Amino acid sequence: MPTTTSPNDRPTLAILGAGGDLTERLLLPGLGTLLATDADRDVTVVGSGRSGMDDDEWRERVRSALRARNRDPEQADRIAATTRFVALDVTDADAFADFIDGLDGPVVLYFALPPAVIATACEGLRGRPLRDDVRFAVEKPFGTDLDSARDLNAVLLDLVPEDRIHRVDHFLGDANVLNILGMRFANRILEPVWSAEHVERIDVIADETLALEGRAGYYDSTGALVDMLQSHLLLVMALATMEVPARLDDTELHDLLATTLRSTHVWRDDPTMSSRRARYTAGRAGGRDVVAYTDEDGVDPSRGTETLAEVVLEVRNQRWAGVPVRLRSGKALGEDSMRVTVTFRPPPHVPEALAGEVPPSRLTMGIAPGRVALDLATSASGGSLALEDARLDTDLGDSDLLPYGEVLRRILDGDRLLTVRGDVAEECWRILTPVIEAWESGVVPLDDYPAGSDGPTAWGGVETGRIS
């Protein structure tokens, strides 16, 4: 029979796929920042995976990650002393069920695994009684396409109710992403002009200088479109364009995100003209020499995987109809910059005495680095009436919590505000399915760009970006 434990009991975080890059690079450091900011928090960490890692090796990995982020080495050592590693194939239904039954509750099963493995593991649990103190945390991408996302949703809902499912997008745990809500809804000067009447275009950009960095096993079968636009930037876009919530709770936020995404479509319903893709050739990015993507270890050049993706969308509702929203993300580019830029329409009338072209007014909400900038037209210095661009900007304070620390805090507390609801995950796939199909058919060419550049020369640069 399923068992229940008190919510005050020490929770168990069971990381499935703990030997992978995600756990070492993101999950454990995020947990370290969570423990560093909450000295009274206690958690049992259990790692599992197919690798032959033993308890000592796993324990040292946990201890090192937690100590690197924690000013209290005793707390890190205490957590590490109770952790263990279990060799487990989650696709073996009997072994997986026994593993769950052997965990002290309440339990969070954190699936740091590829989508196909997650689906097989969950399918194997169907028909088996699950304890009612078990929650599921599922990494994105959620499924591999719209149909698989729907199938996985159905399987998960057969196992546990929606309020015990946390679909993870660590972008939602980033303090600078959440700042979009603060900027929009707590500033009187912004909300009245936050509509198609005043906004000319919106750009959601996530450019990075990092190249493949040994992730060919995952990235070459995914590409920039799914890895970033489908998995992350659509949700950032939805935060920037959704309606004003009456209150900020998980039901209200998820409802508004879903409504916005249901209204979102490829610009002019033409994925061929409204999307572009490219991959990097050899060059120098981020101060490092970078080999061509097709020469990276583990890459299959015949797949035609893109490392730079750009799609133009439209939110077809009363607030945003007619405003192009460009999503762009790529690797091995000239700068590290994740941001949302809102470009406002020019004023309907400018006095003739103000000479020259009117610079556009822009609000940039920086995610990485965290920064807010407002570009305004001003009269040039020296008493001239010629117009020039002036920038007001400020740095945002760094959060004590890494994004994964914020995500883990809410999952361990059973708070679903920053989870991705099932219908929201499906809408993200629905929006980009026409683009995926167009790219798979080959009707959208795969361009090249030198590593360290802003992208293909013909694209016109990151700041201008074609709106078809």
C-alpha positions in Angstrom: 0.0 0.0 0.0 1.2 3.6 -0.7 2.5 5.3 2.4 2.4 8.9 3.6 4.9 10.9 5.6 4.5 14.2 7.4 5.4 17.2 5.2 7.7 18.2 8.2 9.9 15.2 7.6 13.3 15.5 6.0 12.7 15.4 2.2 14.7 13.1 -0.1 15.9 14.6 -3.4 16.5 11.5 -5.6 18.5 12.6 -8.7 17.9 10.2 -11.6 20.8 10.4 -14.0 23.1 11.8 -11.4 26.2 10.9 -13.3 25.5 13.4 -16.0 26.7 16.9 -16.8 23.5 18.5 -15.7 23.9 17.3 -12.1 27.5 18.3 -11.7 27.3 21.6 -13.5 23.9 22.9 -12.5 21.9 20.9 -10.0 24.5 20.4 -7.2 25.8 24.0 -7.4 22.2 25.2 -7.3 21.5 23.1 -4.2 24.7 24.5 -2.7 23.4 28.1 -3.0 20.0 27.0 -1.6 21.7 25.5 1.5 24.0 28.5 1.9 21.0 30.9 2.0 18.9 28.6 4.3 21.1 27.2 7.1 18.1 25.4 8.7 17.2 23.5 5.6 17.9 19.8 5.6 17.6 17.4 2.7 18.7 13.8 1.9 20.3 13.6 -1.5 20.3 10.2 -3.3 22.0 9.9 -6.7 21.3 7.1 -9.2 22.4 6.2 -12.6 23.7 3.4 -14.8 27.3 4.3 -14.2 29.4 2.3 -11.8 30.0 5.2 -9.4 30.4 4.1 -5.8 29.2 5.9 -2.7 32.6 7.5 -1.9 33.0 9.0 -5.4 29.4 10.3 -5.3 29.8 11.6 -1.8 32.9 13.5 -2.7 31.2 15.0 -5.7 28.3 16.2 -3.6 30.6 17.6 -0.9 32.8 19.5 -3.3 29.8 21.1 -5.1 28.1 22.1 -1.8 31.3 23.4 -0.2 32.1 25.5 -3.3 28.8 27.4 -2.7 28.4 27.3 1.0 30.1 29.3 3.7 29.3 26.6 6.3 31.4 23.6 5.5 29.8 21.6 8.4 26.4 21.9 6.7 27.9 20.6 3.4 29.7 17.8 5.2 26.5 16.8 7.0 24.5 16.6 3.8 27.3 14.7 2.0 27.6 12.2 4.9 24.0 11.0 4.4 24.1 10.8 0.6 24.5 7.6 -1.3 24.6 6.4 -4.9 22.4 3.6 -6.3 23.2 1.9 -9.5 19.9 1.9 -11.3 18.3 1.5 -14.8 15.1 3.5 -14.5 13.7 1.7 -17.5 13.7 -1.6 -15.5 10.2 -1.1 -14.0 10.6 -3.5 -11.1 14.0 -2.1 -10.0 12.7 1.5 -10.3 9.6 0.8 -8.2 11.7 -0.9 -5.6 14.1 2.1 -5.6 11.2 4.5 -4.9 9.8 2.3 -2.2 13.1 2.3 -0.4 13.4 6.1 -0.2 12.5 8.0 3.0 9.8 10.6 2.3 8.6 13.0 1.3 10.3 12.3 -2.0 11.2 14.3 -5.1 12.1 12.2 -8.1 14.3 14.5 -10.2 14.5 13.2 -13.8 17.8 14.6 -15.1 17.5 12.3 -18.1 16.7 12.5 -21.9 13.0 12.8 -22.8 12.8 9.3 -24.3 14.3 7.7 -21.1 11.9 9.7 -18.9 8.9 8.5 -21.0 10.0 4.8 -20.8 10.7 5.0 -17.0 7.3 6.6 -16.3 5.4 4.2 -18.6 6.9 1.3 -16.6 5.4 2.7 -13.4 1.8 2.6 -14.8 -0.4 0.3 -12.8 1.9 0.2 -9.8 0.8 1.9 -6.5 2.8 5.0 -5.9 3.1 6.6 -2.5 1.2 9.8 -2.1 4.3 11.7 -0.8 6.2 11.4 -4.1 6.5 14.3 -6.5 8.0 14.3 -10.0 10.5 16.9 -11.3 11.0 16.5 -15.1 13.7 18.3 -17.0 13.1 20.0 -20.3 12.9 19.6 -23.2 9.6 18.0 -22.2 9.2 15.4 -24.9 10.8 15.5 -28.3 7.8 16.9 -30.2 4.1 17.8 -29.7 2.8 14.2 -29.8 5.4 12.9 -27.4 4.8 15.8 -25.0 1.1 14.9 -25.0 1.8 11.3 -24.4 4.2 12.0 -21.5 1.6 14.3 -20.0 -0.9 11.5 -20.1 1.5 9.0 -18.5 2.4 11.4 -15.7 -1.2 12.2 -14.9 -1.9 8.5 -14.7 0.8 8.3 -12.0 0.3 11.5 -9.9 -2.0 14.5 -10.1 -0.8 17.7 -11.8 -0.1 19.4 -8.5 2.7 16.9 -7.8 4.4 17.4 -11.2 7.1 20.0 -11.6 8.2 20.5 -15.2 11.5 22.3 -14.8 12.7 25.3 -16.8 15.6 26.8 -14.9 15.1 30.1 -16.7 12.0 30.7 -14.5 14.3 30.5 -11.5 16.6 33.2 -12.7 16.1 36.4 -10.7 16.6 38.6 -13.8 13.9 36.7 -15.7 11.5 37.2 -12.8 12.5 40.9 -12.9 10.5 41.1 -16.1 7.4 40.8 -13.9 8.6 43.5 -11.5 9.5 45.9 -14.4 6.2 45.5 -16.1 3.7 45.5 -13.3 5.3 47.7 -10.7 6.1 50.8 -12.9 3.3 53.2 -13.8 5.2 54.5 -16.8 5.5 51.2 -18.5 2.2 49.4 -18.4 0.2 52.1 -20.3 2.5 51.8 -23.3 2.9 48.0 -23.2 0.8 47.3 -26.3 0.8 47.3 -30.1 -0.3 51.0 -30.1 3.1 52.0 -28.8 5.5 49.0 -29.3 7.0 48.4 -32.7 8.8 45.1 -32.0 10.1 42.8 -29.3 13.4 40.9 -29.4 14.2 38.0 -27.0 17.9 37.2 -27.5 20.1 34.5 -25.9 23.5 34.7 -27.5 26.6 33.0 -26.0 30.2 32.8 -26.8 30.4 29.2 -25.6 30.7 26.6 -28.3 29.7 22.9 -27.9 31.8 22.3 -24.8 31.6 18.5 -25.1 27.8 18.3 -25.2 27.6 16.7 -28.7 25.7 13.7 -27.3 22.8 15.9 -26.4 23.1 19.0 -28.6 23.7 17.4 -32.0 20.3 15.7 -31.8 18.5 18.8 -30.5 20.0 22.1 -31.9 19.4 25.7 -30.9 15.7 25.8 -31.9 14.6 23.1 -29.4 17.4 23.6 -26.8 16.7 27.3 -26.4 13.8 28.7 -28.3 11.3 25.9 -27.6 12.6 25.1 -24.1 13.2 28.6 -22.7 12.7 31.7 -24.8 9.0 31.1 -25.5 8.4 31.2 -21.8 10.4 34.4 -21.4 8.4 35.9 -24.3 5.2 34.9 -22.6 6.2 36.6 -19.3 7.0 39.8 -21.3 3.6 39.8 -23.2 1.1 38.2 -20.9 -1.8 40.1 -19.4 -1.7 41.7 -15.9 -2.3 39.1 -13.2 -4.7 39.8 -10.4 -2.4 38.0 -8.0 0.9 36.2 -8.4 0.2 32.6 -7.6 0.7 29.4 -9.6 -2.8 29.1 -10.9 -3.0 32.7 -12.1 0.4 32.8 -13.6 0.0 29.5 -15.4 -3.4 30.4 -16.8 -2.0 33.7 -18.2 1.0 32.0 -19.7 -1.2 29.4 -21.4 -3.6 32.0 -22.7 -0.7 34.0 -24.2 0.9 31.0 -25.8 -2.4 29.8 -27.3 -2.5 33.2 -29.1 1.0 32.9 -30.4 1.8 31.9 -34.0 4.6 32.0 -36.5 4.6 35.4 -38.2 2.3 35.5 -41.2 1.9 31.7 -40.8 5.0 31.4 -42.9 7.8 29.4 -41.2 9.9 29.5 -44.4 10.1 33.3 -44.5 9.9 33.9 -40.7 12.7 31.6 -39.6 16.4 31.3 -40.2 19.1 28.9 -39.1 22.9 28.7 -39.2 25.9 26.9 -37.7 29.3 28.1 -36.8 32.6 27.6 -38.7 36.0 27.9 -37.2 36.9 31.1 -35.5 37.6 32.7 -32.2 34.9 33.3 -29.6 35.1 34.2 -25.9 38.9 34.5 -26.1 39.2 30.9 -27.3 40.0 29.3 -30.6 36.9 27.4 -31.8 36.9 24.6 -34.4 34.0 24.4 -36.8 30.9 22.7 -35.4 31.1 19.9 -38.0 34.6 19.2 -36.7 33.5 18.9 -33.0 33.9 15.5 -31.4 30.6 13.5 -31.6 29.0 15.7 -34.2 27.3 14.0 -37.3 27.6 16.7 -40.0 24.8 15.0 -42.0 22.2 15.9 -39.4 22.4 19.5 -40.4 22.1 20.6 -36.7 21.8 24.4 -36.3 23.8 26.3 -33.7 22.0 29.6 -34.3 18.2 29.8 -34.6 15.9 32.8 -35.2 12.1 32.7 -35.4 9.6 35.6 -35.7 6.3 35.2 -34.0 3.1 37.1 -33.3 0.8 37.1 -30.3 -2.5 37.5 -31.9 -4.6 39.2 -29.3 -6.0 42.7 -28.8 -2.8 43.8 -27.0 -0.2 42.6 -29.4 -1.7 41.9 -32.9 0.7 43.1 -35.6 3.8 43.3 -33.4 6.7 41.0 -34.5 8.4 39.1 -31.7 11.8 37.8 -32.6 13.4 34.9 -30.7 17.1 34.3 -31.4 19.7 32.1 -29.7 23.0 30.8 -30.8 26.4 29.5 -29.7 30.0 30.6 -30.5 28.9 34.2 -31.1 30.6 37.5 -30.5 29.1 38.3 -27.1 27.4 36.7 -24.1 24.0 38.5 -23.9 20.6 37.3 -22.8 18.0 40.1 -22.9 14.5 41.2 -23.8 14.5 44.4 -25.9 11.2 46.4 -26.4 11.5 48.9 -29.3 8.8 51.6 -29.2 7.2 53.2 -32.2 8.4 56.7 -33.2 6.3 59.6 -32.0 3.6 60.7 -34.4 5.0 64.2 -34.7 8.5 65.6 -34.1 9.0 69.4 -34.5 10.9 70.3 -37.6 13.5 72.3 -35.7 14.8 69.0 -34.1 17.1 68.1 -36.9 18.2 64.6 -38.0 16.8 61.1 -37.7 15.0 60.3 -34.4 16.8 57.5 -32.6 14.4 54.8 -31.5 13.3 54.5 -27.9 14.2 51.1 -26.4 13.9 49.3 -23.1 16.3 46.5 -22.6 15.8 44.1 -19.7 19.0 42.2 -19.4 19.0 38.6 -18.1 22.7 37.8 -18.4 24.3 40.1 -17.5 21.5 41.5 -15.3 21.0 45.0 -16.4 18.2 47.4 -17.3 18.7 50.1 -20.0 16.5 52.7 -21.5 17.5 54.4 -24.8 16.0 57.8 -25.4 16.3 60.6 -28.0 17.9 63.7 -26.5 19.2 67.0 -27.9 22.9 66.9 -28.6 25.4 68.5 -26.3 26.5 72.1 -26.9 23.1 73.6 -27.3 22.3 72.0 -30.6 18.8 70.8 -31.5 20.2 67.8 -33.4 19.0 64.6 -31.9 21.2 61.8 -30.5 20.7 58.7 -28.5 21.2 58.7 -24.7 21.2 55.6 -22.5 20.1 55.4 -18.9 21.1 52.1 -17.4 21.7 50.3 -14.1 23.1 47.0 -13.0 20.8 44.6 -11.2 22.0 43.0 -8.0 23.1 39.4 -8.1 20.8 36.9 -6.4 22.3 34.7 -3.7 20.5 31.8 -5.3 21.5 30.3 -8.6 18.5 29.6 -10.9 18.6 25.9 -10.0 18.7 26.8 -6.3 15.5 28.8 -6.7 13.9 26.0 -8.7 14.9 23.3 -6.1 13.7 25.5 -3.2 10.2 25.7 -4.7 10.1 22.0 -5.7 11.3 20.8 -2.2 8.6 23.1 -0.6 5.9 21.9 -3.0 5.5 25.4 -4.5 4.5 25.2 -8.2 4.8 28.9 -9.1 7.9 28.3 -11.3 6.9 25.0 -12.7 5.7 24.6 -16.3 2.1 23.3 -16.5 1.3 20.5 -18.9 -0.7 22.6 -21.3 2.0 25.3 -21.4 4.6 22.7 -22.3 2.4 21.5 -25.1 1.7 25.0 -26.5 5.5 25.6 -26.8 5.8 22.6 -29.0 2.6 23.5 -31.0 4.0 27.0 -31.8 7.3 25.8 -33.3 6.1 22.6 -35.0 5.6 24.4 -38.4 9.2 25.7 -38.1 10.6 22.3 -37.2 8.8 20.7 -40.1 10.0 23.4 -42.5 13.6 22.9 -41.4 13.4 19.1 -41.6 12.1 19.4 -45.1 15.1 21.5 -46.1 13.1 24.5 -47.4 14.9 26.8 -45.0 18.7 27.0 -45.9 21.4 26.3 -43.3 23.7 29.3 -43.3 27.2 29.6 -41.9 28.8 32.1 -39.6 32.4 32.4 -38.3 32.7 31.6 -34.6 33.0 35.0 -32.7 30.8 36.9 -35.2 27.3 38.2 -34.7 26.0 35.6 -37.2 25.8 35.3 -40.9 26.7 38.6 -42.6 23.5 38.5 -44.7 21.4 38.4 -41.6 22.3 42.0 -40.9 23.5 41.7 -37.3 21.9 40.9 -34.0 20.5 44.4 -33.4 18.7 44.8 -36.7 17.5 41.2 -37.4 15.1 40.7 -40.3 11.4 40.9 -39.6 9.8 39.3 -42.6 
